Amino acid sequence: MRIVIGSRPDWPASLEAAKMVGDKLRKAGHEPMDLALDSRALSKEVERAEIAFVFGGDGTVLRAARALSPFDIPILGVNLGRLGFLTATTIDQFDASMSDVLAGRFTIEERALLDARLVRGGKEIVRALALNDVVVARGKQVRSINVAVRVDGEPLIVYWADGLIVATATGSTAYGFSVGGPLILPASKAITMVPIAPHLSFGNAVVFDPDQVLELEAQDEPSVLSLDGQEEHDLRAGDLITVRRAATVARFARTAHARPFVELLREKILKEPGT
């Protein structure tokens, strides 16, 4: 079986776990392929993989999802971090989960992605996927910015705020939730929009249908475009960011050892007693 072993080059625990598992798989006759989850391009060998084991936290899984989703490679996230919303198992349970995967005892959970395009002067200069969110926010200066929003080509609102978050259901428990957005279960394909510290502007989150297209126009400088909090691009006044649901999806492997999302939500976000 051809298996990607994804790790964070700047995280010793991630590298150590990846090496240990890679050695095990080679001895068992499988074909592991190392993937450094940084800015390096994928090799052609990685694109042929049947599944990916990714060692790290939610941020590591975000990087893996953006890199591997275009090739329909399912991801089994192994949590070495704190939250673990995107991971399916822990390092202590990994051997049992790996055995299930290698025996074909797993299901695939699909998550919606966002397709973001940055257009400047009529020319597309950035196109990228995001699993959590696409954010237009103020730059280093401590002041609000104007962001104009159109929906399916129709003007909706001009926000005067610190920024604006467009999130998937997966991303609803991340940045959007921290500024008052709704919690949406991850199977949903809905798109949410949440302003960050709006000043004299509509302050509630808005939930859009999956096939609606949002256009965000940056009207001030300095401002920035952030993708999953991992990739940033400086914006100029007049830049247009188009956000829509991507044609591809992120695919996650789930075994019997994976904790239900609602259980994670209850424990880590809602802080319900007895969990």
C-alpha positions as CSV (number, residue, x, y, z in Angstrom):
1,M,0.0,0.0,0.0
2,R,1.3,3.5,-0.9
3,I,1.1,5.7,2.2
4,V,2.0,9.3,2.7
5,I,3.7,10.0,6.1
6,G,3.1,13.7,6.8
7,S,5.1,15.6,9.4
8,R,6.0,19.1,10.5
9,P,9.7,19.7,9.9
10,D,9.9,22.2,12.7
11,W,8.3,19.8,15.3
12,P,10.6,17.1,16.7
13,A,7.7,15.0,18.1
14,S,6.1,15.0,14.6
15,L,9.3,14.0,12.9
16,E,10.0,11.2,15.4
17,A,6.5,9.7,15.1
18,A,6.6,9.9,11.3
19,K,10.0,8.1,11.2
20,M,8.9,5.4,13.6
21,V,5.7,4.6,11.6
22,G,7.6,4.8,8.3
23,D,10.1,2.2,9.5
24,K,7.2,-0.1,10.6
25,L,5.4,0.2,7.3
26,R,8.6,-0.6,5.3
27,K,9.2,-3.7,7.4
28,A,5.6,-4.8,6.7
29,G,6.1,-4.5,3.0
30,H,4.3,-1.2,2.4
31,E,5.5,1.8,0.5
32,P,5.7,4.9,2.8
33,M,6.4,8.3,1.3
34,D,7.6,11.1,3.5
35,L,5.9,14.5,3.1
36,A,7.3,17.6,4.8
37,L,4.2,19.8,5.5
38,D,5.8,23.2,4.7
39,S,5.9,25.3,1.6
40,R,7.6,22.7,-0.6
41,A,5.8,21.4,-3.6
42,L,4.5,17.8,-3.7
43,S,6.5,15.2,-5.5
44,K,4.8,13.1,-8.2
45,E,5.2,10.0,-6.0
46,V,3.1,11.5,-3.2
47,E,0.3,12.1,-5.7
48,R,0.0,8.3,-6.2
49,A,-0.6,7.6,-2.5
50,E,-3.7,5.7,-1.4
51,I,-3.9,7.3,2.1
52,A,-1.9,9.7,4.3
53,F,-1.0,9.4,8.0
54,V,-0.4,12.9,9.3
55,F,1.3,13.5,12.6
56,G,0.7,16.8,14.4
57,G,-2.1,19.0,15.5
58,D,-5.0,20.6,13.7
59,G,-2.7,23.1,12.0
60,T,-0.7,20.2,10.6
61,V,-3.9,18.6,9.3
62,L,-5.0,21.9,7.7
63,R,-1.7,22.0,5.8
64,A,-2.1,18.3,4.7
65,A,-5.7,18.9,3.6
66,R,-4.8,21.8,1.4
67,A,-1.9,19.9,-0.2
68,L,-3.6,16.5,-0.7
69,S,-7.2,17.2,-1.3
70,P,-6.7,17.9,-5.1
71,F,-5.5,14.3,-5.4
72,D,-8.4,12.7,-3.4
73,I,-6.0,11.3,-0.9
74,P,-7.8,10.5,2.4
75,I,-6.1,11.8,5.6
76,L,-5.8,10.0,8.9
77,G,-4.8,12.7,11.4
78,V,-2.8,11.6,14.5
79,N,-3.0,14.1,17.3
80,L,0.1,15.4,19.0
81,G,-1.4,18.8,19.8
82,R,-4.1,20.1,22.1
83,L,-7.5,20.4,20.4
84,G,-7.6,17.6,17.9
85,F,-10.8,18.5,16.1
86,L,-9.4,17.4,12.7
87,T,-7.5,14.4,13.9
88,A,-9.0,10.9,14.1
89,T,-6.7,9.2,16.7
90,T,-4.0,9.9,19.2
91,I,-0.4,8.6,19.1
92,D,-1.3,6.1,21.8
93,Q,-4.1,4.6,19.8
94,F,-2.4,4.9,16.4
95,D,-1.3,1.3,16.1
96,A,-4.9,0.0,16.4
97,S,-6.1,2.7,13.9
98,M,-3.3,1.9,11.5
99,S,-4.2,-1.8,11.6
100,D,-7.8,-1.0,10.8
101,V,-6.8,1.2,7.9
102,L,-4.4,-1.3,6.4
103,A,-7.2,-4.0,6.6
104,G,-9.6,-1.6,4.9
105,R,-11.8,-1.2,8.0
106,F,-12.4,2.6,7.8
107,T,-14.9,5.0,6.3
108,I,-14.4,8.3,4.5
109,E,-15.8,11.6,5.9
110,E,-15.9,14.5,3.3
111,R,-15.5,18.1,4.3
112,A,-16.2,21.2,2.1
113,L,-13.3,23.4,1.1
114,L,-13.3,27.0,0.0
115,D,-11.8,28.1,-3.4
116,A,-10.3,31.6,-3.0
117,R,-9.1,33.8,-5.8
118,L,-7.4,37.1,-5.5
119,V,-7.8,39.4,-8.5
120,R,-5.8,42.6,-8.9
121,G,-6.4,44.9,-11.9
122,G,-8.3,42.2,-13.7
123,K,-5.5,39.6,-13.3
124,E,-5.7,36.6,-11.0
125,I,-2.6,36.6,-8.8
126,V,-3.5,34.0,-6.1
127,R,-5.7,31.0,-6.2
128,A,-5.8,28.6,-3.2
129,L,-7.9,26.2,-1.2
130,A,-8.9,26.7,2.5
131,L,-10.4,24.1,4.8
132,N,-11.2,26.5,7.7
133,D,-11.5,30.0,6.5
134,V,-10.6,32.9,4.2
135,V,-10.0,36.1,6.1
136,V,-9.6,39.7,5.0
137,A,-8.2,41.7,7.9
138,R,-6.5,44.9,8.8
139,G,-2.7,45.1,8.5
140,K,-0.3,46.0,11.2
141,Q,-1.9,49.4,11.9
142,V,-4.5,49.3,14.6
143,R,-7.5,50.6,12.8
144,S,-10.6,49.3,11.1
145,I,-10.9,48.8,7.3
146,N,-13.7,48.9,4.8
147,V,-14.6,45.6,3.1
148,A,-17.4,45.6,0.5
149,V,-19.3,42.4,0.0
150,R,-21.3,41.2,-3.0
151,V,-23.3,37.9,-3.1
152,D,-23.8,36.3,-6.5
153,G,-22.8,39.7,-8.0
154,E,-25.3,41.7,-6.0
155,P,-24.1,44.3,-3.4
156,L,-24.8,43.3,0.2
157,I,-22.9,45.5,2.6
158,V,-19.8,47.5,3.2
159,Y,-18.3,46.5,6.6
160,W,-16.2,48.9,8.7
161,A,-14.4,46.4,10.9
162,D,-11.1,44.9,11.8
163,G,-11.8,42.3,9.2
164,L,-14.2,39.7,7.8
165,I,-14.1,35.9,8.0
166,V,-15.6,33.5,5.4
167,A,-15.6,30.0,6.9
168,T,-16.6,26.4,6.1
169,A,-18.5,24.3,8.6
170,T,-15.2,22.9,9.6
171,G,-13.9,26.4,10.2
172,S,-16.9,27.4,12.2
173,T,-15.3,26.1,15.4
174,A,-12.1,28.1,14.8
175,Y,-11.6,31.9,14.2
176,G,-15.3,32.4,13.3
177,F,-16.5,31.0,16.6
178,S,-14.0,33.1,18.6
179,V,-15.6,36.3,17.3
180,G,-19.2,35.1,17.9
181,G,-20.0,33.0,14.8
182,P,-22.3,30.0,14.9
183,L,-21.2,26.4,15.4
184,I,-22.0,24.3,12.4
185,L,-21.6,20.5,12.3
186,P,-18.8,19.6,9.8
187,A,-20.9,17.6,7.3
188,S,-22.7,20.8,6.3
189,K,-21.7,22.5,3.1
190,A,-22.9,25.9,4.2
191,I,-20.6,29.0,4.1
192,T,-20.6,31.5,7.0
193,M,-19.5,35.1,7.0
194,V,-18.6,36.8,10.3
195,P,-17.3,40.3,10.8
196,I,-14.4,40.9,13.2
197,A,-15.0,43.8,15.7
198,P,-17.5,45.7,13.4
199,H,-17.9,49.4,14.1
200,L,-21.3,50.8,13.4
201,S,-21.9,47.8,11.0
202,F,-24.1,44.8,11.1
203,G,-22.5,42.6,13.6
204,N,-24.2,39.2,13.2
205,A,-22.9,36.2,11.3
206,V,-24.6,35.4,8.0
207,V,-25.0,31.8,6.7
208,F,-25.1,31.3,2.9
209,D,-26.2,28.4,0.7
210,P,-23.4,26.2,-0.5
211,D,-23.4,27.3,-4.1
212,Q,-23.5,31.1,-3.5
213,V,-20.4,33.1,-4.4
214,L,-19.0,35.9,-2.3
215,E,-16.9,38.7,-3.5
216,L,-14.9,40.8,-1.0
217,E,-13.4,44.0,-2.1
218,A,-10.6,45.4,0.0
219,Q,-11.0,49.2,0.1
220,D,-8.2,50.2,2.4
221,E,-4.4,49.7,2.8
222,P,-2.7,48.0,4.6
223,S,-4.9,44.9,4.7
224,V,-4.1,41.2,4.3
225,L,-5.7,38.1,2.9
226,S,-5.2,35.0,5.2
227,L,-5.9,31.4,4.1
228,D,-6.4,29.0,7.1
229,G,-4.2,31.3,9.1
230,Q,-1.2,29.8,7.3
231,E,-0.8,31.7,4.1
232,E,-0.9,35.5,3.8
233,H,-0.9,38.0,1.0
234,D,-0.8,41.8,1.3
235,L,-3.8,43.5,-0.3
236,R,-4.1,46.8,-2.1
237,A,-7.2,49.0,-2.3
238,G,-9.4,47.6,-5.0
239,D,-8.3,44.0,-4.7
240,L,-11.1,41.6,-5.2
241,I,-11.3,38.2,-3.4
242,T,-13.8,35.7,-4.8
243,V,-14.8,32.9,-2.4
244,R,-16.9,29.9,-3.4
245,R,-17.2,26.3,-2.3
246,A,-14.5,24.3,-4.0
247,A,-15.2,21.6,-6.6
248,T,-12.9,19.2,-4.6
249,V,-13.4,18.1,-1.0
250,A,-11.2,17.2,1.9
251,R,-11.4,13.5,2.6
252,F,-10.7,12.1,6.1
253,A,-10.3,8.5,7.1
254,R,-12.3,7.5,10.2
255,T,-11.9,4.2,12.1
256,A,-13.9,2.8,15.0
257,H,-11.4,4.5,17.3
258,A,-12.3,8.0,16.2
259,R,-14.3,10.0,18.7
260,P,-17.6,11.5,17.5
261,F,-17.4,15.2,16.6
262,V,-20.3,16.0,19.1
263,E,-18.3,14.5,21.9
264,L,-15.3,16.6,21.0
265,L,-17.5,19.7,20.8
266,R,-19.0,19.0,24.2
267,E,-15.7,18.5,25.8
268,K,-13.4,21.1,24.2
269,I,-15.8,24.0,23.2
270,L,-19.0,23.7,25.3
271,K,-17.0,22.6,28.4
272,E,-19.8,20.5,29.6
273,P,-19.2,18.8,33.0
274,G,-18.7,15.1,33.2
275,T,-16.7,14.9,30.0
